[in-house]
Amino acid sequence: MTIDRERLAELAEHPHMTGKRFHNLENVPSHGLGDFLRWQLAPGRRFPKGKQYHLLHPDAHALSHPPEDVQLTWLGHSSFLFQYQGQNILTDPVLSARASPFQFIGPKRYTAPALEVSEMPVIHRVLISHNHYDHLDEKTVRQLHRRFGDNLQFLIPSGLRRWFERRGIHNLVELDWWQSLQLDDDTEAFCLPAQHFSGRTATDGNTSLWCGWLLEIAGYRFYFAGDTGYGGIFKQIGEVFSPIHLALLPIGAYDPRWFMSPVHIAPEEAVHIHRNIGARQSVAMHWGTFVLTDEPMDEPPRRLRTALADQKVDEHLFRVMQHGETLIFPANCEC
């Protein structure tokens, strides 16, 4: 399970910035305001109904005393608590009522977060994939910093340092695609490409990067894909890092395909990624919390089951968790 460092360095040389703005590695369609309005104003179009799911309440003792194996808790959307080797790591923590710069308008949360910051065990690291409001939530970030202070480390893609420093947060690891950093004796972090875009205002589009993260902790490879469309980057990730022990892959926010396919994968593509990267175990994310696009909220898991059967992948190897559910994965599983 050695990493081809020469291949990694070669991939890091691929340009992905024009002027002061980042771009995807592949030439994918870019949809502007006109396309957005065409989608939003399509005759007869309506957002699907929101759905509130049953919320499990994580066991506080189990979170504070995790097993030697890997423990994973889904907080909703793309937010997870990953625990292994004494590390408690959050992915894109978004706990607010809306994925929006405002708390009175914007995509509404239909199922409450499984944990509030006050209920969490000590958090050591946070992985941030990009700056969209359903992935980078200022209120949650401030709460985490207020509780854990400078002991909490944020791993961020290139271009986001200033956003965090303006909020008094300085324990940052900022990396570009294919770059890595040894965080401690047992942990190395890799910033990996995704196919997406960034922006929080009308003027800052693609001025910061979007990414996935891979952590290798004592030989265990944990991959968080962030937000992404499908492309050849996943075969490249597989070339360098396969096998990956646990992958968190998005399955929702994919319709209409003419608008969403460059930046959001459908469940069928999530299964392709599972196979491309050599994942031994995958878990679905980015569904069932906010209404962001046109597919029914409960459709992604159904399509995922069908896709797994069509591609002859055992459904136990690509799990769909309940909100608040905690799963344990054997750290040394060779399955």
C-alpha positions as a Markdown table, in Angstrom:
| # | Residue | x | y | z |
|---|---|---|---|---|
| 1 | Met | 0.0 | 0.0 | 0.0 |
| 2 | Thr | 2.8 | 2.4 | -0.9 |
| 3 | Ile | 2.0 | 5.7 | -2.5 |
| 4 | Asp | 3.6 | 6.6 | -5.8 |
| 5 | Arg | 5.2 | 9.9 | -4.8 |
| 6 | Glu | 6.5 | 10.5 | -8.3 |
| 7 | Arg | 3.1 | 10.1 | -9.8 |
| 8 | Leu | 1.7 | 12.4 | -7.1 |
| 9 | Ala | 4.2 | 15.1 | -8.0 |
| 10 | Glu | 3.5 | 14.7 | -11.7 |
| 11 | Leu | -0.2 | 15.2 | -11.1 |
| 12 | Ala | 0.4 | 18.3 | -8.9 |
| 13 | Glu | 2.0 | 20.0 | -12.0 |
| 14 | His | -1.3 | 20.0 | -13.9 |
| 15 | Pro | -2.4 | 23.7 | -14.1 |
| 16 | His | -5.8 | 24.6 | -12.7 |
| 17 | Met | -5.8 | 28.3 | -12.3 |
| 18 | Thr | -6.3 | 31.1 | -14.8 |
| 19 | Gly | -5.4 | 34.5 | -13.5 |
| 20 | Lys | -6.8 | 34.6 | -9.9 |
| 21 | Arg | -9.5 | 32.0 | -10.5 |
| 22 | Phe | -9.3 | 28.2 | -10.2 |
| 23 | His | -10.8 | 25.8 | -12.8 |
| 24 | Asn | -11.5 | 22.1 | -13.1 |
| 25 | Leu | -8.9 | 19.8 | -14.5 |
| 26 | Glu | -11.3 | 18.7 | -17.3 |
| 27 | Asn | -13.2 | 21.0 | -19.7 |
| 28 | Val | -16.7 | 20.8 | -18.3 |
| 29 | Pro | -19.7 | 23.0 | -19.1 |
| 30 | Ser | -20.0 | 26.2 | -17.0 |
| 31 | His | -23.6 | 27.3 | -16.3 |
| 32 | Gly | -24.2 | 31.0 | -15.8 |
| 33 | Leu | -27.1 | 33.0 | -14.5 |
| 34 | Gly | -29.1 | 32.5 | -17.7 |
| 35 | Asp | -28.9 | 28.7 | -17.3 |
| 36 | Phe | -29.8 | 29.0 | -13.6 |
| 37 | Leu | -32.9 | 31.0 | -14.5 |
| 38 | Arg | -33.9 | 28.6 | -17.2 |
| 39 | Trp | -33.8 | 25.8 | -14.6 |
| 40 | Gln | -35.6 | 27.8 | -11.9 |
| 41 | Leu | -38.3 | 29.3 | -14.2 |
| 42 | Ala | -39.0 | 26.1 | -16.2 |
| 43 | Pro | -42.8 | 25.8 | -16.8 |
| 44 | Gly | -44.5 | 23.6 | -14.2 |
| 45 | Arg | -41.3 | 23.3 | -12.1 |
| 46 | Arg | -41.6 | 22.9 | -8.4 |
| 47 | Phe | -39.1 | 22.0 | -5.7 |
| 48 | Pro | -39.9 | 18.5 | -4.2 |
| 49 | Lys | -41.5 | 18.4 | -0.8 |
| 50 | Gly | -39.2 | 18.4 | 2.2 |
| 51 | Lys | -39.0 | 15.2 | 4.3 |
| 52 | Gln | -38.1 | 14.9 | 8.0 |
| 53 | Tyr | -36.3 | 11.7 | 8.8 |
| 54 | His | -36.2 | 9.8 | 12.0 |
| 55 | Leu | -33.2 | 11.1 | 14.0 |
| 56 | Leu | -31.2 | 8.7 | 16.1 |
| 57 | His | -29.4 | 10.2 | 19.1 |
| 58 | Pro | -25.7 | 9.2 | 19.3 |
| 59 | Asp | -24.6 | 7.6 | 22.5 |
| 60 | Ala | -22.4 | 10.2 | 24.3 |
| 61 | His | -20.4 | 7.5 | 26.1 |
| 62 | Ala | -19.6 | 5.7 | 22.8 |
| 63 | Leu | -18.5 | 9.0 | 21.2 |
| 64 | Ser | -16.3 | 9.8 | 24.2 |
| 65 | His | -14.8 | 6.3 | 24.4 |
| 66 | Pro | -14.6 | 5.0 | 20.8 |
| 67 | Pro | -13.4 | 1.5 | 20.0 |
| 68 | Glu | -10.0 | 0.7 | 18.5 |
| 69 | Asp | -11.7 | 0.2 | 15.2 |
| 70 | Val | -13.0 | 3.1 | 13.1 |
| 71 | Gln | -16.2 | 4.8 | 14.3 |
| 72 | Leu | -18.3 | 7.0 | 12.0 |
| 73 | Thr | -21.4 | 9.0 | 13.0 |
| 74 | Trp | -23.6 | 10.8 | 10.4 |
| 75 | Leu | -24.7 | 14.3 | 11.5 |
| 76 | Gly | -26.6 | 15.0 | 8.3 |
| 77 | His | -25.8 | 16.1 | 4.7 |
| 78 | Ser | -22.0 | 16.0 | 4.3 |
| 79 | Ser | -21.2 | 16.3 | 8.1 |
| 80 | Phe | -19.7 | 13.3 | 9.8 |
| 81 | Leu | -17.7 | 12.6 | 12.9 |
| 82 | Phe | -14.9 | 10.2 | 12.1 |
| 83 | Gln | -13.0 | 8.6 | 15.0 |
| 84 | Tyr | -9.9 | 6.6 | 14.9 |
| 85 | Gln | -6.5 | 6.3 | 16.7 |
| 86 | Gly | -7.5 | 8.9 | 19.3 |
| 87 | Gln | -8.5 | 11.4 | 16.6 |
| 88 | Asn | -12.0 | 13.0 | 16.4 |
| 89 | Ile | -12.4 | 14.5 | 12.9 |
| 90 | Leu | -15.4 | 16.4 | 11.4 |
| 91 | Thr | -16.2 | 16.7 | 7.7 |
| 92 | Asp | -17.9 | 19.9 | 6.4 |
| 93 | Pro | -19.7 | 20.6 | 9.7 |
| 94 | Val | -23.0 | 22.4 | 8.9 |
| 95 | Leu | -25.4 | 22.5 | 11.9 |
| 96 | Ser | -27.4 | 25.6 | 11.1 |
| 97 | Ala | -31.1 | 25.6 | 10.3 |
| 98 | Arg | -30.5 | 26.9 | 6.7 |
| 99 | Ala | -27.7 | 26.5 | 4.2 |
| 100 | Ser | -27.6 | 30.2 | 3.5 |
| 101 | Pro | -26.0 | 33.5 | 4.4 |
| 102 | Phe | -29.3 | 34.3 | 6.1 |
| 103 | Gln | -31.3 | 32.4 | 8.7 |
| 104 | Phe | -34.7 | 33.5 | 7.3 |
| 105 | Ile | -34.3 | 32.4 | 3.6 |
| 106 | Gly | -32.5 | 29.8 | 1.7 |
| 107 | Pro | -32.4 | 25.9 | 1.8 |
| 108 | Lys | -34.1 | 24.8 | 5.0 |
| 109 | Arg | -32.9 | 21.9 | 7.1 |
| 110 | Tyr | -35.6 | 19.3 | 7.5 |
| 111 | Thr | -33.9 | 16.9 | 10.0 |
| 112 | Ala | -32.0 | 18.4 | 12.9 |
| 113 | Pro | -28.3 | 17.8 | 13.2 |
| 114 | Ala | -27.5 | 14.7 | 15.2 |
| 115 | Leu | -25.1 | 16.6 | 17.5 |
| 116 | Glu | -24.7 | 20.2 | 18.5 |
| 117 | Val | -21.2 | 21.5 | 19.2 |
| 118 | Ser | -21.8 | 21.4 | 22.9 |
| 119 | Glu | -22.5 | 17.7 | 22.7 |
| 120 | Met | -19.4 | 16.7 | 20.8 |
| 121 | Pro | -16.3 | 15.0 | 22.2 |
| 122 | Val | -13.1 | 17.0 | 21.8 |
| 123 | Ile | -12.6 | 17.6 | 18.1 |
| 124 | His | -9.1 | 17.6 | 16.9 |
| 125 | Arg | -9.4 | 18.4 | 13.1 |
| 126 | Val | -12.0 | 19.6 | 10.7 |
| 127 | Leu | -12.0 | 18.9 | 6.9 |
| 128 | Ile | -13.4 | 21.6 | 4.7 |
| 129 | Ser | -14.0 | 20.8 | 1.1 |
| 130 | His | -15.1 | 24.2 | -0.3 |
| 131 | Asn | -16.9 | 27.4 | 0.7 |
| 132 | His | -20.5 | 26.8 | -0.4 |
| 133 | Tyr | -23.0 | 27.4 | 2.3 |
| 134 | Asp | -24.1 | 23.8 | 2.7 |
| 135 | His | -20.4 | 22.9 | 3.3 |
| 136 | Leu | -18.9 | 25.8 | 5.1 |
| 137 | Asp | -21.2 | 27.2 | 7.8 |
| 138 | Glu | -19.9 | 30.3 | 9.6 |
| 139 | Lys | -22.0 | 29.8 | 12.7 |
| 140 | Thr | -20.8 | 26.2 | 13.2 |
| 141 | Val | -17.2 | 27.2 | 12.5 |
| 142 | Arg | -17.4 | 30.0 | 15.1 |
| 143 | Gln | -19.0 | 27.6 | 17.7 |
| 144 | Leu | -16.2 | 25.0 | 17.2 |
| 145 | His | -13.5 | 27.6 | 17.5 |
| 146 | Arg | -15.1 | 29.1 | 20.6 |
| 147 | Arg | -15.3 | 25.7 | 22.3 |
| 148 | Phe | -12.0 | 24.2 | 21.2 |
| 149 | Gly | -9.9 | 27.2 | 20.5 |
| 150 | Asp | -6.5 | 27.0 | 18.7 |
| 151 | Asn | -6.1 | 23.3 | 19.6 |
| 152 | Leu | -8.6 | 22.7 | 16.8 |
| 153 | Gln | -7.0 | 22.4 | 13.3 |
| 154 | Phe | -8.9 | 23.2 | 10.1 |
| 155 | Leu | -7.7 | 21.6 | 6.8 |
| 156 | Ile | -8.8 | 23.9 | 4.0 |
| 157 | Pro | -8.3 | 24.1 | 0.2 |
| 158 | Ser | -6.2 | 26.9 | -1.3 |
| 159 | Gly | -7.7 | 30.3 | -1.1 |
| 160 | Leu | -9.7 | 30.0 | 2.1 |
| 161 | Arg | -7.0 | 31.1 | 4.6 |
| 162 | Arg | -8.1 | 34.7 | 4.6 |
| 163 | Trp | -11.8 | 33.8 | 5.4 |
| 164 | Phe | -10.7 | 31.9 | 8.5 |
| 165 | Glu | -8.1 | 34.3 | 9.7 |
| 166 | Arg | -10.7 | 37.1 | 9.5 |
| 167 | Arg | -12.6 | 35.1 | 12.1 |
| 168 | Gly | -9.6 | 34.7 | 14.4 |
| 169 | Ile | -8.8 | 31.2 | 13.3 |
| 170 | His | -5.1 | 30.5 | 12.6 |
| 171 | Asn | -4.5 | 26.8 | 13.2 |
| 172 | Leu | -4.9 | 26.1 | 9.5 |
| 173 | Val | -3.5 | 23.6 | 7.0 |
| 174 | Glu | -4.0 | 25.1 | 3.5 |
| 175 | Leu | -3.2 | 22.8 | 0.6 |
| 176 | Asp | -3.6 | 22.7 | -3.2 |
| 177 | Trp | -4.6 | 19.7 | -5.3 |
| 178 | Trp | -2.3 | 16.6 | -4.9 |
| 179 | Gln | -0.3 | 18.3 | -2.1 |
| 180 | Ser | 0.1 | 16.6 | 1.2 |
| 181 | Leu | 1.4 | 17.4 | 4.7 |
| 182 | Gln | 2.5 | 15.1 | 7.6 |
| 183 | Leu | 0.3 | 16.3 | 10.4 |
| 184 | Asp | 1.8 | 14.1 | 13.1 |
| 185 | Asp | 3.8 | 10.8 | 13.4 |
| 186 | Asp | 0.9 | 8.7 | 12.2 |
| 187 | Thr | -1.2 | 11.0 | 10.1 |
| 188 | Glu | -0.7 | 12.4 | 6.6 |
| 189 | Ala | -3.3 | 14.6 | 4.8 |
| 190 | Phe | -3.7 | 14.8 | 1.0 |
| 191 | Cys | -5.8 | 17.4 | -0.7 |
| 192 | Leu | -7.3 | 15.8 | -3.8 |
| 193 | Pro | -9.1 | 17.3 | -6.8 |
| 194 | Ala | -12.9 | 17.4 | -7.2 |
| 195 | Gln | -15.0 | 18.6 | -10.1 |
| 196 | His | -17.0 | 21.5 | -8.8 |
| 197 | Phe | -16.8 | 25.2 | -8.2 |
| 198 | Ser | -16.7 | 27.7 | -5.3 |
| 199 | Gly | -18.2 | 31.0 | -4.3 |
| 200 | Arg | -20.2 | 32.7 | -1.5 |
| 201 | Thr | -21.1 | 36.0 | -3.3 |
| 202 | Ala | -21.7 | 37.3 | -6.8 |
| 203 | Thr | -18.1 | 38.4 | -7.2 |
| 204 | Asp | -15.9 | 35.7 | -5.6 |
| 205 | Gly | -16.6 | 32.7 | -7.9 |
| 206 | Asn | -13.8 | 30.2 | -8.1 |
| 207 | Thr | -11.3 | 32.5 | -6.2 |
| 208 | Ser | -10.9 | 29.6 | -3.7 |
| 209 | Leu | -10.4 | 25.9 | -4.4 |
| 210 | Trp | -12.7 | 23.0 | -4.0 |
| 211 | Cys | -11.4 | 19.5 | -3.1 |
| 212 | Gly | -11.7 | 16.2 | -1.4 |
| 213 | Trp | -9.5 | 15.0 | 1.4 |
| 214 | Leu | -7.7 | 11.7 | 2.1 |
| 215 | Leu | -6.2 | 11.0 | 5.5 |
| 216 | Glu | -3.8 | 8.2 | 6.0 |
| 217 | Ile | -3.8 | 7.4 | 9.7 |
| 218 | Ala | -1.5 | 4.6 | 10.8 |
| 219 | Gly | -1.9 | 3.0 | 7.4 |
| 220 | Tyr | -5.7 | 3.4 | 7.3 |
| 221 | Arg | -7.0 | 5.5 | 4.3 |
| 222 | Phe | -10.1 | 7.6 | 4.9 |
| 223 | Tyr | -11.4 | 9.6 | 1.9 |
| 224 | Phe | -13.9 | 12.4 | 2.0 |
| 225 | Ala | -14.9 | 13.3 | -1.6 |
| 226 | Gly | -16.6 | 16.7 | -0.8 |
| 227 | Asp | -18.9 | 17.9 | -3.6 |
| 228 | Thr | -18.1 | 16.7 | -7.1 |
| 229 | Gly | -19.2 | 15.8 | -10.6 |
| 230 | Tyr | -17.8 | 12.7 | -12.3 |
| 231 | Gly | -14.6 | 12.7 | -14.2 |
| 232 | Gly | -11.3 | 11.0 | -14.9 |
| 233 | Ile | -9.8 | 12.4 | -11.6 |
| 234 | Phe | -11.2 | 9.4 | -9.7 |
| 235 | Lys | -9.3 | 6.9 | -11.8 |
| 236 | Gln | -6.2 | 8.9 | -11.0 |
| 237 | Ile | -7.0 | 8.9 | -7.3 |
| 238 | Gly | -7.4 | 5.2 | -7.5 |
| 239 | Glu | -4.0 | 4.8 | -9.3 |
| 240 | Val | -2.3 | 6.6 | -6.5 |
| 241 | Phe | -4.2 | 5.6 | -3.4 |
| 242 | Ser | -6.1 | 2.3 | -4.0 |
| 243 | Pro | -7.1 | 0.6 | -1.9 |
| 244 | Ile | -9.0 | 3.1 | 0.2 |
| 245 | His | -10.5 | 1.7 | 3.4 |
| 246 | Leu | -13.4 | 4.0 | 3.8 |
| 247 | Ala | -14.9 | 6.6 | 1.4 |
| 248 | Leu | -17.6 | 9.1 | 2.0 |
| 249 | Leu | -19.3 | 9.8 | -1.4 |
| 250 | Pro | -22.2 | 12.1 | -2.3 |
| 251 | Ile | -25.3 | 10.6 | -3.9 |
| 252 | Gly | -27.8 | 13.6 | -3.9 |
| 253 | Ala | -28.5 | 17.0 | -5.5 |
| 254 | Tyr | -28.3 | 15.7 | -9.1 |
| 255 | Asp | -31.4 | 16.8 | -11.0 |
| 256 | Pro | -31.9 | 18.2 | -13.6 |
| 257 | Arg | -28.9 | 16.5 | -15.1 |
| 258 | Trp | -28.4 | 19.0 | -17.9 |
| 259 | Phe | -27.6 | 21.6 | -15.2 |
| 260 | Met | -26.2 | 19.5 | -12.3 |
| 261 | Ser | -24.1 | 16.8 | -14.0 |
| 262 | Pro | -20.9 | 18.8 | -14.3 |
| 263 | Val | -20.8 | 19.5 | -10.5 |
| 264 | His | -22.9 | 16.8 | -8.7 |
| 265 | Ile | -22.8 | 13.1 | -9.3 |
| 266 | Ala | -25.9 | 10.9 | -9.5 |
| 267 | Pro | -26.0 | 7.6 | -7.5 |
| 268 | Glu | -24.9 | 5.6 | -10.5 |
| 269 | Glu | -21.7 | 7.7 | -10.8 |
| 270 | Ala | -21.1 | 7.4 | -7.0 |
| 271 | Val | -20.8 | 3.6 | -7.6 |
| 272 | His | -18.4 | 4.2 | -10.4 |
| 273 | Ile | -16.3 | 6.3 | -8.1 |
| 274 | His | -16.4 | 3.6 | -5.4 |
| 275 | Arg | -15.0 | 1.2 | -8.0 |
| 276 | Asn | -12.5 | 3.7 | -9.5 |
| 277 | Ile | -10.8 | 4.5 | -6.3 |
| 278 | Gly | -10.7 | 1.0 | -5.0 |
| 279 | Ala | -12.9 | 1.7 | -2.0 |
| 280 | Arg | -13.3 | -1.3 | 0.4 |
| 281 | Gln | -16.2 | 0.4 | 2.0 |
| 282 | Ser | -18.2 | 3.5 | 1.1 |
| 283 | Val | -20.9 | 5.5 | 2.9 |
| 284 | Ala | -23.4 | 7.8 | 1.2 |
| 285 | Met | -23.6 | 11.5 | 2.0 |
| 286 | His | -25.0 | 14.8 | 0.6 |
| 287 | Trp | -28.7 | 13.7 | 0.6 |
| 288 | Gly | -31.7 | 13.7 | 2.9 |
| 289 | Thr | -31.1 | 17.0 | 4.8 |
| 290 | Phe | -31.7 | 20.0 | 2.5 |
| 291 | Val | -33.8 | 20.3 | -0.6 |
| 292 | Leu | -31.3 | 21.7 | -3.1 |
| 293 | Thr | -32.4 | 20.3 | -6.5 |
| 294 | Asp | -35.3 | 18.6 | -8.3 |
| 295 | Glu | -35.1 | 15.0 | -7.3 |
| 296 | Pro | -37.4 | 13.8 | -4.4 |
| 297 | Met | -35.5 | 13.8 | -1.1 |
| 298 | Asp | -35.8 | 10.0 | -0.6 |
| 299 | Glu | -34.9 | 9.1 | -4.2 |
| 300 | Pro | -31.0 | 8.9 | -3.9 |
| 301 | Pro | -30.9 | 5.8 | -1.7 |
| 302 | Arg | -33.3 | 4.0 | -4.0 |
| 303 | Arg | -31.3 | 4.8 | -7.1 |
| 304 | Leu | -28.1 | 3.8 | -5.2 |
| 305 | Arg | -29.5 | 0.3 | -4.5 |
| 306 | Thr | -30.4 | -0.1 | -8.1 |
| 307 | Ala | -27.0 | 1.1 | -9.3 |
| 308 | Leu | -25.2 | -1.3 | -6.9 |
| 309 | Ala | -27.2 | -4.2 | -8.3 |
| 310 | Asp | -26.6 | -3.1 | -11.9 |
| 311 | Gln | -22.9 | -2.8 | -11.3 |
| 312 | Lys | -22.7 | -6.0 | -9.3 |
| 313 | Val | -21.4 | -4.3 | -6.1 |
| 314 | Asp | -22.6 | -5.8 | -2.8 |
| 315 | Glu | -24.9 | -3.2 | -1.1 |
| 316 | His | -23.1 | -3.9 | 2.2 |
| 317 | Leu | -20.0 | -2.3 | 0.7 |
| 318 | Phe | -21.8 | 1.0 | 0.1 |
| 319 | Arg | -23.9 | 1.9 | 3.1 |
| 320 | Val | -26.7 | 4.4 | 3.6 |
| 321 | Met | -26.8 | 5.6 | 7.2 |
| 322 | Gln | -29.7 | 6.9 | 9.2 |
| 323 | His | -29.4 | 10.5 | 10.6 |
| 324 | Gly | -27.5 | 10.2 | 13.8 |
| 325 | Glu | -26.5 | 6.6 | 13.2 |
| 326 | Thr | -23.0 | 5.4 | 14.4 |
| 327 | Leu | -21.3 | 2.6 | 12.5 |
| 328 | Ile | -18.1 | 0.7 | 13.4 |
| 329 | Phe | -15.7 | -0.4 | 10.6 |
| 330 | Pro | -12.9 | -2.9 | 11.3 |
| 331 | Ala | -9.6 | -1.1 | 10.9 |
| 332 | Asn | -7.8 | -4.1 | 9.4 |
| 333 | Cys | -10.6 | -5.4 | 7.2 |
| 334 | Glu | -9.2 | -6.8 | 3.9 |
| 335 | Cys | -12.7 | -7.2 | 2.4 |
